[in-house]
């Protein structure tokens, strides 16, 4: 490969989940270019992860930041296309379902370059989710769909994507967690810093637009989480996303005890908080996966999930915004022993994806 691989990323989950592929490129001396869209505007949520994951600095940073979907995606599309024309890779990789993914997929699909979508085939069935649109369009534009599970593969086949374009690799989040969970235990003081005891608190993340942009839904979720924490004598630690903090101020929401708002945590600190928690409440797809892999029971504060494997494994349940349902679901899950089978692969997804990408052109399905 004369011009190697370009990896387009822009958010914390993409940095974490593409890290195993980037590290595999470095181990095998495969030429690669990192294109950072700058979609996240907080250093705590973004660039610090490059340091913690031992990754090289991006070769390009568009610095797009936060904006409405159309403006943000349009600026990224223009910038990514210009960079791809300049560095002329043979393959572009995108990961997940963000606006960075959509921009990278559209830019690559218009050029003479192969497109690979990492974490392909996830579906929530909710067409109102912007992420559902992004991931679906990326899958259909991609030359190679790297599905994390057989369920994801079946979703792609059901939409008419040819079998030869699909490869089940497992999820790169397993690679990342296996590499870093012991480091998180050894090197972080997250529990002591927050005055927490292992297995004696809950962790919550809430940031999705459908949850925090609706004041009544946001209040209901916070109330349900607080009542669930009260019923088990647990503080509910909430590393709050900037978007959610803005909405709390805008809607004049009083956050009920025992919810504790804390600043967003660095990657290793957050892994440690997840690993040592009694239970996790979240609206994040990535956190659902991490909880499942770490053996921490999870209650998803949404009406649907694109990670149904976590539910089938017994690691996760859906609660939605109703406080009584949240309390019941926490009661149902909190004493789960965490011995379910991890459905996301054996921790070699990064190597498998790189092997597929670096095959000779005649071996790659067209």
C-alpha positions as CSV (number, residue, x, y, z in Angstrom):
1,X,0.0,0.0,0.0
2,X,1.7,3.1,-1.2
3,X,-0.4,5.7,0.6
4,X,-1.8,3.5,3.5
5,X,-4.8,4.2,5.6
6,X,-6.6,7.4,6.7
7,X,-8.6,7.2,9.9
8,X,-11.2,9.8,10.5
9,X,-12.2,10.4,14.1
10,X,-13.7,13.2,16.1
11,X,-15.1,12.1,19.5
12,X,-14.0,10.3,22.6
13,X,-15.6,6.9,21.6
14,X,-14.0,7.0,18.2
15,X,-10.6,7.7,19.6
16,X,-10.9,4.9,22.1
17,X,-12.4,2.4,19.6
18,X,-10.0,3.2,16.8
19,X,-7.0,3.1,19.1
20,X,-6.5,-0.7,18.7
21,X,-6.4,-0.3,14.9
22,X,-3.9,2.7,15.1
23,X,-1.7,0.6,17.5
24,X,-1.9,-2.3,15.1
25,X,-0.7,0.0,12.3
26,X,2.2,1.1,14.4
27,X,3.2,-2.4,15.4
28,X,3.2,-3.5,11.7
29,X,4.6,-0.3,10.3
30,X,1.5,0.3,8.1
31,X,1.5,3.9,6.9
32,X,-1.5,5.8,8.4
33,X,-2.9,9.3,8.6
34,X,-5.0,10.5,11.5
35,X,-7.7,13.1,10.6
36,X,-9.3,14.6,13.7
37,X,-12.5,16.6,12.9
38,X,-12.4,18.3,16.3
39,X,-16.1,17.4,16.9
40,X,-15.7,17.4,20.6
41,X,-15.0,20.8,22.0
42,X,-13.8,19.9,25.5
43,X,-10.2,18.8,26.0
44,X,-11.4,16.6,28.9
45,X,-13.6,14.7,26.5
46,X,-11.2,14.7,23.6
47,X,-7.4,15.3,23.2
48,X,-6.4,13.9,26.6
49,X,-7.4,10.5,25.3
50,X,-4.5,10.5,22.8
51,X,-2.1,10.9,25.7
52,X,-3.7,8.2,27.9
53,X,-4.0,5.7,25.1
54,X,-0.4,6.3,23.9
55,X,-1.5,7.4,20.5
56,X,0.4,9.8,18.1
57,X,-1.0,13.3,17.7
58,X,-3.4,13.7,14.8
59,X,-1.8,14.6,11.5
60,X,-4.7,17.0,10.8
61,X,-7.2,18.7,13.1
62,X,-10.1,20.5,11.6
63,X,-11.2,22.0,14.9
64,X,-14.9,22.1,13.8
65,X,-16.3,22.0,17.3
66,X,-20.0,22.0,18.3
67,X,-22.6,23.2,15.9
68,X,-26.0,22.3,14.4
69,X,-26.0,19.0,12.5
70,X,-25.9,20.5,9.0
71,X,-23.3,23.1,9.6
72,X,-21.0,20.7,11.6
73,X,-21.3,17.9,9.0
74,X,-20.9,20.2,6.1
75,X,-17.7,21.8,7.5
76,X,-16.3,18.4,8.2
77,X,-17.2,17.0,4.8
78,X,-15.3,19.9,3.1
79,X,-12.3,19.5,5.3
80,X,-12.0,15.8,5.1
81,X,-12.4,15.8,1.4
82,X,-9.6,18.3,1.0
83,X,-7.3,16.3,3.2
84,X,-8.1,13.0,1.5
85,X,-7.2,14.6,-1.9
86,X,-4.0,15.8,-0.4
87,X,-2.8,12.5,1.3
88,X,-4.4,10.2,-1.2
89,X,-4.9,7.0,0.9
90,X,-6.0,3.7,-0.4
91,X,-8.4,3.1,2.4
92,X,-10.4,5.3,4.7
93,X,-11.7,4.0,8.1
94,X,-14.5,5.5,10.0
95,X,-15.9,4.2,13.3
96,X,-19.4,4.3,14.8
97,X,-22.2,6.7,14.2
98,X,-21.2,10.4,14.7
99,X,-21.4,13.3,12.3
100,X,-17.6,12.7,11.8
101,X,-18.4,9.2,10.6
102,X,-21.0,10.5,8.1
103,X,-18.7,13.2,6.8
104,X,-15.8,10.8,6.4
105,X,-18.0,8.2,4.7
106,X,-19.4,10.7,2.3
107,X,-16.0,12.2,1.4
108,X,-14.4,8.8,0.8
109,X,-17.4,7.5,-1.2
110,X,-17.0,10.3,-3.7
111,X,-13.3,9.7,-4.2
112,X,-11.2,6.8,-5.6
113,X,-10.7,5.2,-2.2
114,X,-11.9,2.2,-0.4
115,X,-14.1,2.9,2.7
116,X,-14.3,0.7,5.8
117,X,-16.9,1.1,8.5
118,X,-15.8,-0.1,11.9
119,X,-18.7,-1.2,14.2
120,X,-21.0,-1.7,11.3
121,X,-24.5,-3.0,11.4
122,X,-25.7,-1.6,14.7
123,X,-29.4,-0.7,14.6
124,X,-31.8,0.7,17.3
125,X,-34.8,0.7,15.0
126,X,-35.4,4.4,15.9
127,X,-35.2,6.5,12.8
128,X,-35.5,9.7,14.8
129,X,-32.0,9.2,16.2
130,X,-29.4,11.1,14.2
131,X,-26.9,8.3,15.0
132,X,-29.2,5.7,13.3
133,X,-29.1,7.7,10.1
134,X,-25.3,8.2,10.3
135,X,-24.5,4.5,10.9
136,X,-27.0,3.3,8.2
137,X,-25.6,5.6,5.5
138,X,-22.0,4.8,6.4
139,X,-22.8,1.0,6.1
140,X,-24.3,1.4,2.7
141,X,-21.5,3.6,1.4
142,X,-18.8,1.3,2.8
143,X,-16.8,-1.2,0.7
144,X,-16.0,-3.2,3.9
145,X,-18.4,-3.4,6.9
146,X,-16.6,-4.6,10.0
147,X,-19.5,-5.9,12.1
148,X,-18.8,-6.5,15.8
149,X,-21.3,-9.4,16.2
150,X,-23.4,-11.9,14.3
151,X,-26.5,-9.9,15.1
152,X,-24.9,-6.8,13.4
153,X,-24.0,-9.0,10.4
154,X,-27.6,-10.2,10.2
155,X,-28.8,-6.5,10.3
156,X,-26.6,-5.7,7.3
157,X,-27.7,-8.7,5.3
158,X,-31.4,-7.9,6.0
159,X,-30.8,-4.5,4.4
160,X,-29.3,-6.0,1.2
161,X,-25.6,-5.5,1.8
162,X,-23.8,-8.3,0.1
163,X,-22.3,-10.9,2.4
164,X,-18.8,-10.5,0.8
165,X,-18.7,-6.9,2.0
166,X,-19.2,-8.0,5.6
167,X,-16.7,-9.3,8.1
168,X,-17.4,-10.1,11.8
169,X,-14.4,-9.0,13.8
170,X,-15.7,-8.4,17.3
171,X,-15.7,-5.0,18.8
172,X,-12.5,-3.0,19.3
173,X,-13.8,-1.8,22.7
174,X,-12.8,-5.2,24.0
175,X,-9.2,-4.7,22.8
176,X,-9.2,-1.3,24.4
177,X,-10.6,-2.4,27.8
178,X,-8.4,-5.4,28.1
179,X,-5.4,-3.2,27.5
180,X,-6.4,-0.5,30.0
181,X,-8.6,-1.9,32.8
182,X,-5.6,-3.1,34.9
183,X,-3.8,0.2,34.3
184,X,-6.9,2.0,35.5
185,X,-6.9,-0.1,38.7
186,X,-3.2,0.5,39.3
187,X,-2.7,4.1,38.2
188,X,-5.8,6.0,39.1
189,X,-7.1,7.4,42.4
190,X,-10.6,8.0,41.1
191,X,-12.4,6.3,44.0
192,X,-10.3,8.0,46.7
193,X,-10.6,11.4,44.9
194,X,-14.4,11.2,45.0
195,X,-14.6,9.6,48.4
196,X,-16.1,6.4,47.1
197,X,-15.9,2.8,48.2
198,X,-15.8,-0.1,45.7
199,X,-19.2,-1.7,45.0
200,X,-20.9,1.1,47.1
201,X,-22.0,3.6,44.5
202,X,-23.8,3.9,41.1
203,X,-22.4,5.7,38.0
204,X,-24.7,7.5,35.6
205,X,-24.2,9.1,32.2
206,X,-26.9,11.1,30.5
207,X,-26.1,13.2,27.5
208,X,-28.3,12.2,24.5
209,X,-30.4,15.0,22.9
210,X,-33.7,13.1,23.3
211,X,-33.0,12.9,27.1
212,X,-31.5,16.2,28.0
213,X,-33.1,18.5,25.5
214,X,-36.6,17.7,26.8
215,X,-36.9,19.3,30.3
216,X,-39.7,17.0,31.6
217,X,-37.9,13.9,30.4
218,X,-34.6,15.1,31.9
219,X,-36.3,15.8,35.2
220,X,-38.0,12.4,35.2
221,X,-34.7,10.6,34.5
222,X,-32.9,12.4,37.3
223,X,-35.8,11.8,39.8
224,X,-35.9,8.1,38.9
225,X,-32.1,7.7,39.3
226,X,-32.1,9.6,42.6
227,X,-34.9,7.4,44.0
228,X,-33.1,4.3,42.8
229,X,-30.0,5.4,44.5
230,X,-31.9,6.3,47.7
231,X,-33.5,2.9,47.8
232,X,-30.1,1.1,47.9
233,X,-28.2,3.8,49.9
234,X,-26.0,4.5,47.0
235,X,-24.6,7.9,45.8
236,X,-25.2,8.3,42.1
237,X,-22.0,9.7,40.5
238,X,-22.8,11.7,37.4
239,X,-19.8,12.9,35.3
240,X,-21.8,15.5,33.5
241,X,-21.4,16.2,29.8
242,X,-21.1,19.9,28.9
243,X,-24.4,19.6,26.9
244,X,-26.3,18.3,29.9
245,X,-24.8,20.9,32.2
246,X,-26.0,23.6,29.9
247,X,-29.5,22.1,29.9
248,X,-29.6,21.9,33.7
249,X,-28.9,25.6,33.8
250,X,-31.2,26.5,30.9
251,X,-34.1,24.6,32.4
252,X,-33.4,25.6,36.0
253,X,-33.3,22.0,37.1
254,X,-32.6,21.2,40.7
255,X,-30.5,17.9,40.7
256,X,-31.9,15.8,43.5
257,X,-29.7,13.9,46.1
258,X,-28.0,11.5,46.1
259,X,-27.0,12.4,42.6
260,X,-23.5,14.0,42.6
261,X,-22.5,16.0,39.6
262,X,-18.8,15.7,38.9
263,X,-16.6,16.9,36.0
264,X,-16.1,14.5,33.1
265,X,-13.5,12.0,33.9
266,X,-10.4,11.1,32.0
267,X,-10.6,7.7,30.2
268,X,-8.7,5.6,32.7
269,X,-10.6,7.2,35.6
270,X,-13.9,6.5,34.0
271,X,-13.0,2.9,33.4
272,X,-12.2,2.6,37.0
273,X,-15.5,4.1,38.1
274,X,-17.4,1.7,35.8
275,X,-15.4,-1.3,37.0
276,X,-15.9,-0.7,40.7
277,X,-19.5,0.5,40.6
278,X,-22.5,-1.5,42.0
279,X,-24.5,-0.6,38.9
280,X,-24.4,1.8,35.9
281,X,-27.2,3.9,34.6
282,X,-26.6,5.3,31.1
283,X,-28.0,6.4,27.8
284,X,-24.7,5.8,26.0
285,X,-24.2,2.8,23.7
286,X,-20.5,2.7,24.4
287,X,-21.0,2.6,28.1
288,X,-23.5,-0.3,27.7
289,X,-20.7,-2.2,26.0
290,X,-18.1,-1.3,28.6
291,X,-20.4,-2.3,31.5
292,X,-21.1,-5.7,29.8
293,X,-17.4,-6.4,29.2
294,X,-16.4,-5.2,32.8
295,X,-19.1,-7.3,34.4
296,X,-21.0,-4.4,35.9
297,X,-24.8,-4.5,35.7
298,X,-26.4,-1.8,33.5
299,X,-29.7,-0.1,33.3
300,X,-30.2,1.8,30.0
301,X,-32.2,5.0,30.3
302,X,-33.6,4.8,26.8
303,X,-36.6,3.2,25.1
304,X,-34.3,1.2,22.7
305,X,-30.8,0.1,22.1
306,X,-28.5,-0.7,19.2
307,X,-26.6,-3.1,21.6
308,X,-29.3,-5.8,22.0
309,X,-26.5,-8.3,22.6
310,X,-26.0,-6.8,26.1
311,X,-29.6,-7.5,26.9
312,X,-29.5,-11.1,25.6
313,X,-26.3,-11.7,27.7
314,X,-28.2,-10.6,30.8
315,X,-25.9,-7.6,31.4
316,X,-28.4,-4.8,30.6
317,X,-32.1,-3.8,30.7
318,X,-34.0,-1.0,29.2
319,X,-35.8,1.4,31.5
320,X,-36.8,4.6,29.6
321,X,-37.7,7.8,31.5
322,X,-40.4,6.6,33.8
323,X,-39.1,6.9,37.4
324,X,-41.0,3.8,38.7
325,X,-39.5,1.7,35.9
326,X,-36.0,3.0,36.6
327,X,-36.4,2.0,40.3
328,X,-37.7,-1.4,39.3
329,X,-35.0,-2.1,36.8
330,X,-32.2,-1.1,39.2
331,X,-33.8,-3.4,41.8
332,X,-33.8,-6.2,39.2
333,X,-30.2,-5.7,38.1
334,X,-28.2,-4.6,41.2
335,X,-27.4,-8.0,42.6
336,X,-26.6,-9.6,39.2
337,X,-23.2,-11.4,39.6
338,X,-21.7,-10.3,36.3
339,X,-20.7,-13.8,35.1
340,X,-22.5,-13.4,31.7
341,X,-20.6,-14.2,28.5
342,X,-19.1,-11.2,26.7
343,X,-20.7,-11.1,23.2
344,X,-18.2,-8.7,21.7
345,X,-15.3,-10.8,20.7
346,X,-11.9,-11.9,22.0
347,X,-9.9,-8.7,21.9
348,X,-8.3,-9.1,18.5
349,X,-10.7,-6.9,16.5
350,X,-8.0,-4.2,15.8
351,X,-5.7,-6.8,14.2
352,X,-8.5,-8.4,12.3
353,X,-9.6,-5.1,10.8
354,X,-6.0,-4.2,9.8
355,X,-5.5,-7.6,8.2
356,X,-8.6,-7.1,6.1
357,X,-7.7,-3.6,5.1
358,X,-4.2,-4.5,4.0
359,X,-5.1,-7.5,1.8
360,X,-4.0,-7.2,-1.8
361,X,-6.5,-5.3,-4.0
362,X,-7.5,-8.5,-5.9
363,X,-8.5,-10.1,-2.6
364,X,-10.8,-7.3,-1.5
365,X,-14.5,-7.6,-2.6
366,X,-15.6,-4.8,-4.9
